[in-house]
Amino acid sequence: MSDRKDSFIAAGNWYKGNTHCHTTISDGKVAPEEVVEIYKAHGYSFLAITDHNIYDYSAQFSTPEFLTFPAVECNVSVAGTTSKCYHLVGYSDGGDGMFPDGFRTEVPQWQGISTAQGIIDNLRSHDNQVILAHPVWSRTEPPEFVGLKGLVGMEVYNTCCDFECNTGYAELYWDSLLRRGKKLWGFASDDSHRREQIACGWIVVKAPELTREAIVRSITLGSFYASTGPEITEFYVEDGAAHVTCSPAKAIHFVAYEDRGWSFYQEGDEPITSASLKLQGTESYVRAEVVGLDGKKAWSNPIFFD
């Protein structure tokens, strides 16, 4: 009997989507209808428009081939600091408990970490999954959010933060939480405010069908990968080894705790499209990173062993 653990569900299709973007409804520079058309032109299947503190269904843009999700980005600034804050993205599969369309969420006064937890709890009580957004840009560090409960994941890449001030990558923060036993999935998103920030970071979800319920279910299970370019077609553990297959790459990294994992690189001009790593048996998780020929990256979700 095989002990295979797969990162993706066994049967389904691949759907590319973005879970964080802005429009002229809040502080974005591109109108919602144009944002939607740009994402469609780049082959996306779903989109969450997450304007600041405005819960927007965007239902007028949904079709059988392209889904929009009811969504919002909520925020709170930490009192006594110049830039430290918590931004939480909430999105829903369209259940009965959602906020009304156009609902303006409250920006609370900072009363300690319980204020951020209160935002998460409020979003979840209204049928939303919640993602911690851009923690490096937010000037928070792992000890300041490791205690937050109810998150489905965190952004390991954020286009807007990367383009504007080199604060878009958060893999080290992600691993810091994973090592502490926090089971969070890794998201890449645009957080786009301007046209040039659109369609640069995304997730690819393996789901049985293109419906809100199926996409949210697969995200909750971790059946997706995050990317700025490369594709991951398989990631699994079987017979004590981790295996990944991907689009042509110059490097594949296995990140684990504990042991430390291992890296594989192309030799000469021949790219690599797969790699395998014999595990030590002491790991609590393993995940894969793929570095494309152009330096862009993709991140699998972790496979856990507890």
C-alpha positions as CSV (number, residue, x, y, z in Angstrom):
1,M,0.0,0.0,0.0
2,S,1.4,3.4,-1.0
3,D,2.0,6.1,1.5
4,R,1.8,8.8,-1.1
5,K,0.9,12.3,0.0
6,D,-0.1,14.7,-2.8
7,S,-0.1,18.5,-2.6
8,F,-2.9,18.6,-5.2
9,I,-6.2,16.7,-5.3
10,A,-6.2,13.7,-7.6
11,A,-8.7,14.7,-10.2
12,G,-9.5,18.2,-11.5
13,N,-8.5,21.1,-13.7
14,W,-6.1,24.0,-13.2
15,Y,-7.5,27.5,-12.6
16,K,-5.3,30.6,-12.5
17,G,-6.5,33.4,-10.2
18,N,-5.7,36.4,-8.1
19,T,-6.9,36.9,-4.5
20,H,-5.9,40.6,-3.9
21,C,-6.3,43.6,-6.1
22,H,-7.7,47.2,-6.0
23,T,-9.7,49.4,-8.3
24,T,-11.0,53.0,-8.5
25,I,-13.6,51.9,-5.9
26,S,-10.9,52.6,-3.3
27,D,-7.3,53.7,-4.1
28,G,-6.6,51.8,-7.3
29,K,-6.0,53.7,-10.6
30,V,-7.8,51.3,-12.9
31,A,-11.6,50.9,-13.1
32,P,-13.1,47.5,-12.1
33,E,-14.4,46.6,-15.5
34,E,-10.9,47.3,-17.0
35,V,-9.2,45.3,-14.3
36,V,-11.4,42.3,-15.0
37,E,-10.7,42.5,-18.8
38,I,-7.0,42.6,-18.2
39,Y,-7.1,39.5,-16.0
40,K,-9.2,37.7,-18.6
41,A,-6.7,38.6,-21.3
42,H,-3.9,37.0,-19.2
43,G,-5.8,33.7,-18.9
44,Y,-7.1,34.1,-15.4
45,S,-10.2,32.1,-14.4
46,F,-11.1,33.9,-11.1
47,L,-10.5,37.2,-9.3
48,A,-11.2,38.7,-5.9
49,I,-11.5,42.5,-6.0
50,T,-10.4,43.5,-2.5
51,D,-10.9,47.2,-2.3
52,H,-10.0,48.7,1.1
53,N,-12.8,48.2,3.7
54,I,-15.5,48.0,1.0
55,Y,-17.0,44.5,0.6
56,D,-17.7,44.1,-3.1
57,Y,-19.5,41.2,-4.7
58,S,-18.4,42.2,-8.3
59,A,-21.2,39.9,-9.4
60,Q,-21.8,41.7,-12.7
61,F,-18.4,40.4,-13.9
62,S,-18.9,36.8,-13.2
63,T,-19.6,34.3,-16.1
64,P,-19.4,30.5,-16.4
65,E,-15.8,31.0,-17.7
66,F,-14.6,33.7,-15.2
67,L,-15.5,34.0,-11.6
68,T,-15.4,37.0,-9.3
69,F,-15.5,36.5,-5.5
70,P,-17.1,38.7,-2.9
71,A,-14.1,40.1,-1.1
72,V,-12.4,42.9,0.9
73,E,-9.1,44.0,2.4
74,C,-9.4,45.2,6.0
75,N,-6.7,47.0,7.9
76,V,-5.6,48.4,11.2
77,S,-2.6,50.5,12.0
78,V,-0.5,49.9,15.2
79,A,-0.7,52.8,17.5
80,G,2.5,54.6,18.3
81,T,4.3,53.5,15.1
82,T,4.7,55.2,11.7
83,S,4.0,52.3,9.4
84,K,3.4,49.1,11.3
85,C,0.0,47.6,10.4
86,Y,-2.1,44.5,9.8
87,H,-3.9,44.0,6.5
88,L,-6.3,41.0,6.2
89,V,-7.8,39.9,2.9
90,G,-11.2,38.2,3.1
91,Y,-13.0,36.3,0.3
92,S,-16.1,34.2,0.2
93,D,-17.6,31.4,-1.9
94,G,-21.0,33.3,-1.8
95,G,-22.6,31.7,1.3
96,D,-25.6,33.1,3.1
97,G,-23.7,34.8,5.9
98,M,-21.8,37.4,3.8
99,F,-21.7,41.1,4.4
100,P,-24.1,43.0,2.2
101,D,-22.7,44.1,-1.2
102,G,-21.0,47.5,-0.8
103,F,-20.8,47.1,3.0
104,R,-18.1,49.4,4.5
105,T,-16.1,47.6,7.2
106,E,-15.0,49.5,10.3
107,V,-11.4,50.5,10.7
108,P,-10.9,49.9,14.4
109,Q,-8.7,51.7,16.9
110,W,-5.6,49.7,17.9
111,Q,-6.0,47.9,21.2
112,G,-3.3,45.4,20.8
113,I,-3.0,42.2,18.8
114,S,-6.6,41.3,19.8
115,T,-7.6,44.1,17.3
116,A,-6.2,42.2,14.4
117,Q,-7.7,39.0,15.7
118,G,-11.1,40.7,15.9
119,I,-10.9,41.6,12.2
120,I,-10.2,37.9,11.4
121,D,-13.0,36.8,13.6
122,N,-15.4,39.2,12.0
123,L,-14.5,38.2,8.5
124,R,-14.8,34.5,9.3
125,S,-18.2,35.0,11.0
126,H,-19.4,36.4,7.7
127,D,-18.4,33.4,5.6
128,N,-14.9,34.6,4.6
129,Q,-11.6,32.8,4.3
130,V,-8.8,35.1,5.5
131,I,-5.2,35.7,4.2
132,L,-2.5,37.7,6.0
133,A,-1.3,40.2,3.4
134,H,2.2,41.5,2.8
135,P,3.7,41.1,6.3
136,V,7.1,42.5,5.3
137,W,5.6,45.6,3.9
138,S,3.4,45.9,7.0
139,R,6.6,46.0,9.1
140,T,5.5,43.1,11.3
141,E,7.6,40.1,12.1
142,P,6.6,36.5,12.9
143,P,6.4,36.9,16.7
144,E,3.8,39.6,16.1
145,F,1.4,37.5,14.1
146,V,2.2,33.9,15.0
147,G,-0.6,33.9,17.5
148,L,-3.3,34.9,15.1
149,K,-5.9,32.2,14.6
150,G,-8.2,31.5,11.7
151,L,-6.0,32.3,8.8
152,V,-6.0,30.1,5.7
153,G,-2.6,31.4,4.7
154,M,-0.3,34.3,4.1
155,E,1.2,36.1,1.1
156,V,4.6,34.8,0.3
157,Y,4.8,37.2,-2.7
158,N,3.0,40.5,-3.3
159,T,3.6,42.3,-6.6
160,C,2.7,45.9,-5.5
161,C,5.1,45.7,-2.5
162,D,7.8,44.1,-4.6
163,F,7.6,46.8,-7.3
164,E,7.2,49.8,-5.0
165,C,9.7,49.2,-2.2
166,N,11.2,45.7,-2.4
167,T,9.0,44.3,0.4
168,G,7.1,41.7,-1.6
169,Y,8.8,38.4,-0.7
170,A,8.0,36.7,2.6
171,E,9.2,33.1,2.3
172,L,11.4,33.4,5.4
173,Y,8.4,34.6,7.5
174,W,6.3,31.7,6.1
175,D,8.9,29.2,7.1
176,S,9.3,30.8,10.5
177,L,5.6,30.2,11.1
178,L,5.6,26.7,9.6
179,R,8.5,25.8,12.0
180,R,6.4,26.9,14.9
181,G,3.6,24.4,13.8
182,K,1.4,27.0,12.1
183,K,-0.2,25.3,9.1
184,L,-0.7,28.1,6.6
185,W,-0.8,28.0,2.8
186,G,1.3,30.3,0.7
187,F,-0.3,32.8,-1.7
188,A,1.1,35.0,-4.4
189,S,-1.0,38.0,-5.4
190,D,-0.8,41.3,-7.2
191,D,-2.3,43.7,-4.7
192,S,-2.4,45.8,-7.9
193,H,-3.1,49.5,-7.7
194,R,-1.8,50.4,-11.1
195,R,-1.9,48.8,-14.5
196,E,1.7,47.6,-14.5
197,Q,1.1,45.6,-11.3
198,I,-1.6,43.4,-12.8
199,A,-1.0,39.8,-13.7
200,C,2.5,39.4,-12.1
201,G,1.8,37.1,-9.1
202,W,-1.0,34.5,-8.9
203,I,-2.1,31.1,-7.6
204,V,-3.1,28.1,-9.7
205,V,-5.7,26.0,-8.1
206,K,-6.5,22.4,-8.9
207,A,-10.3,22.0,-8.5
208,P,-13.0,19.7,-9.9
209,E,-14.8,22.5,-11.5
210,L,-14.9,26.3,-11.9
211,T,-17.4,27.3,-9.2
212,R,-16.8,29.4,-6.2
213,E,-17.5,26.5,-3.9
214,A,-15.0,24.2,-5.6
215,I,-12.3,26.9,-5.8
216,V,-12.6,27.8,-2.1
217,R,-12.7,24.2,-1.1
218,S,-9.5,23.4,-3.0
219,I,-7.8,26.5,-1.6
220,T,-8.8,25.4,1.9
221,L,-7.2,22.0,1.2
222,G,-4.0,23.6,-0.1
223,S,-4.6,22.2,-3.6
224,F,-2.8,25.1,-5.3
225,Y,0.6,26.6,-5.9
226,A,1.7,30.2,-6.0
227,S,3.8,31.7,-8.8
228,T,5.3,34.6,-10.6
229,G,6.0,32.5,-13.7
230,P,6.9,28.8,-13.4
231,E,4.4,26.0,-13.4
232,I,4.3,23.1,-10.9
233,T,2.5,20.1,-12.2
234,E,3.2,17.6,-9.4
235,F,4.4,17.7,-5.9
236,Y,4.1,14.7,-3.7
237,V,5.9,12.5,-1.1
238,E,6.1,8.7,-1.6
239,D,8.2,6.0,-0.1
240,G,10.2,8.5,1.9
241,A,11.1,10.9,-0.9
242,A,9.7,14.2,-2.1
243,H,9.1,14.6,-5.8
244,V,8.3,17.7,-8.0
245,T,7.7,18.1,-11.7
246,C,7.6,21.6,-13.2
247,S,8.1,23.8,-16.3
248,P,11.8,24.2,-17.4
249,A,13.8,25.6,-14.5
250,K,17.3,26.5,-13.6
251,A,16.8,25.5,-9.9
252,I,14.5,23.4,-7.7
253,H,14.7,23.9,-4.0
254,F,13.2,21.5,-1.4
255,V,12.7,23.5,1.8
256,A,12.2,21.4,5.0
257,Y,12.3,21.4,8.7
258,E,14.1,19.6,10.1
259,D,16.5,18.6,8.2
260,R,17.3,21.5,5.9
261,G,16.1,20.1,2.5
262,W,18.3,20.4,-0.6
263,S,18.8,22.3,-3.9
264,F,19.1,21.0,-7.4
265,Y,20.5,23.1,-10.3
266,Q,20.6,22.8,-14.1
267,E,23.9,21.6,-15.5
268,G,25.1,23.6,-18.5
269,D,22.4,24.8,-20.8
270,E,19.9,22.0,-20.1
271,P,17.1,23.1,-17.8
272,I,15.6,20.7,-15.2
273,T,11.9,19.8,-15.1
274,S,11.9,17.4,-12.1
275,A,13.8,16.6,-8.9
276,S,13.5,14.2,-6.0
277,L,14.9,14.3,-2.5
278,K,15.2,11.4,-0.1
279,L,13.8,12.6,3.2
280,Q,15.5,12.0,6.6
281,G,12.2,11.0,8.4
282,T,12.6,13.8,10.9
283,E,10.8,16.5,8.9
284,S,7.6,18.1,10.1
285,Y,7.0,19.5,6.6
286,V,8.6,19.8,3.1
287,R,7.8,22.3,0.4
288,A,9.2,23.0,-3.1
289,E,10.4,26.2,-4.8
290,V,11.0,26.4,-8.6
291,V,13.2,29.1,-10.1
292,G,12.4,29.6,-13.8
293,L,15.0,30.3,-16.5
294,D,14.2,34.0,-16.2
295,G,14.6,34.0,-12.4
296,K,10.9,34.0,-11.6
297,K,9.6,31.7,-8.9
298,A,6.9,29.3,-7.9
299,W,6.1,27.9,-4.5
300,S,4.3,24.7,-3.7
301,N,2.4,24.4,-0.4
302,P,3.9,22.4,2.3
303,I,3.2,18.7,2.8
304,F,3.0,18.0,6.5
305,F,4.0,14.8,8.3
306,D,2.2,14.9,11.7
